[in-house]
């Protein structure tokens, strides 16, 4: 085989290796080395033939791409390119195996085996790949070969810094796609990265990506996130009737019986026009006030959204949140669902719960992580939305939808159970069994306005069976 790898890279391998192993940042016409937050090398013009590079791009554009859409990414992707019939693609894989594999093995000082995982990925308008570390099985060196360039319309390779718990924090460095460049990094505990969302109809980000493999046994950081802060119920002052806030229809004994039967059968119920309209509209107006303090919540490999400081809320909104925290509402949920939710009485604090007031804007999401304490404990999940009518105007856009997934015996996600579609003043209740996970789909740039939600989880009193 004629050598197609850029000979200038091969000539300078000792310089590249020295910079990499000694953590010396570098940027020249043939390679760049970033050393923080983790080491990444970008080899420029990695192929010596521009003509072949163009042939490769044409071949890739003529392949079949399947839609891949889940909590982590929205992209178009080919099948395994090792099985591709195109001679031009086969030639590129041969270059990887015979020229680039020994080249990288020398620079990274690792022994790579013969296995190369490889696919082509196509990112179109709204597509993205969220924060992750690439750790899996025997992956050793991750690579991306770019065949298009981005100019201010997303598609950057973003690298995250980390905290003392080895969890990702903020983006510290970004690399834009550059035609003909090969970006590589050694997969590890702190190699958190993402591909930023494509924000243009006219740009498609095309790349070949995958991993070189080895038999090395890297150290593993197993971080288990604890349960969110659990809150105690509160007692409302004076005599408060449910229908002061809740639609009278949902307060009648006959309707409660029907709702309970439905919930016990389906573990889910949707209650439209849940709260008294005038009260709910006041909350919608107040939730947009600039006096509310919002704080970004991560880590980025699990979630990205803003939560409100509940101590300082406008009048009606504060009243709503206190009502949802009350023993009165806990008793209502117990009657509605039949679950063992225990209202606080006297010196008994009753069942606990978690609750957040969230602002959803483009770029926000949550992920389905199977190693968090939250998903190991069953509970009654509660959703109430504000402002979705103005924000989520495209019914084909699933931004912000909440999806529940069951896990199988090996903790991989098995099947989709239910999807919650954000709607104003529509209360969704879901009984989430142990080891069932959920995620809120990434909100892309087509959502031009923010919207809001209360996410809560009410936990059963395990010491008492109410029957």
C-alpha positions, 0 to 999 in steps of 0.5 A: 500500500502506498503511504497516504499519511502526511509524511511531515507528521511521521518525520516529527514523531519524536518532537510530538512524543516529547511534547505529549509525554512531558505535557508541553503545550504546542501549536504549529502547522502540523500539530497542536497539543492541549494539556488541560483539562486533559491531553488532546492532540490535533494532527493537521492535514493527517492525510498527504493527499487532498484528492483522496481526502475529497474522495473519502468525503464523497464516499461517506456522503453516499453512505446510509445514515441511521437516526440515533436519538437518546438522552446523550445524543441526537445524530445520524450515524452509519453502521460499523465501517469495518463492514463497509463495501466502499474501497475508498473507506476500506483504504482509510481503515487500512491507513488507520491500521497500518500507519496511524496505529503504530504512530499513535502507539509510539506517541502515547506510549501504549500498546494497541491491539488490532481492534479499531471501532469506527463509524461515520457521524453526521450532525445536522441542525439541532444535533449534539453530543452531550458531556461524557467521558468515553470510558467503556470496556477496552477503549484506549485512544478516541479519535475523530477525523474531520471532513467539514469545518464549522464557522460559528454554527456549533459542532465544536469539541468542548473539553470540561474541567472537573471538581474534587469529586472528579465530576465535570464542571465548566467548559475549559477549552474548545476545538472547532472542526478543521478539514483533514485534522485528526483529533485524538485523546487517551480515554480516562476518568477525566476525559469529559467532552461534548460536541456542541449543538449545530445551530445552522440549517446550512451546515452538516458536521461530517466526521469519522470517529471511533476508538483504538483498543488495548488490553490495558487496565486503567484505574476506575473512578466509580462516583455514585451521586447521593439522593437529592436533598430531602425535605420535611412537610410543613403545616399550613396556617389556618383552615385551607381547603383543597379547592382553594388551589386545586380544580374542584373536579379533582377534589370530589370523592367520585373523581378521586376513586376513578383517578386512584383506580387508573393510577393503580393500573397504569402507575401514571396519571395526567390531570389537565387544568389541575390548579384553579385557573386564576391562581395558576395564571398568577403563578405564571406571571410571577415566575418570570420576575427578575427578583427570583434567584436562579442557579445553574445545576450540574454536573454536566454528565448528569444534568444542566438546568437552573434551579430557583432559591425557594426562600425568596419567591413572589406571593402566589408562587410561594403559596403554591410551593408551600402548598406542594410541601404541605401535609395537606397535599401529601394526604391528597396524593395518598388518597389519589394514588393509594401509595403509603405517603404519610402526612405529618401529624403532631411530632411525626414529620411524615414522608419526605420529598424532594422538590425543585423549581426549574427554569428550562432554556436552550442547552438544558437537559438531564440524563439517564444515569444508572449509578445514582442513588435517586434511581435506586429508590422508588418514588412518586414523581411529580411534574407541573409546567409553566410557560410551555405554550409560548416556548414549545410551539413545534409539536415535532420537537421533543425538546424537554420531553421526559422519558422513562426507561426500564433497565435490564439485568446488566443495568443497560437501558432496555425499553421505553416505558412512558413519555411526559409531554410538557403542558401548562397546568397539567399535572403528571404523576408517575410511580417510578419503580426501583432501577427505572431511570428517566431523562429530560431531552436536551432543549435545542436552539429552536426553543426560543423562550424559556419555560418552567417546571416544578419537579418533585418526588414524594417517597413512601413511608416504608414503616407503614402500609395504609392499604 
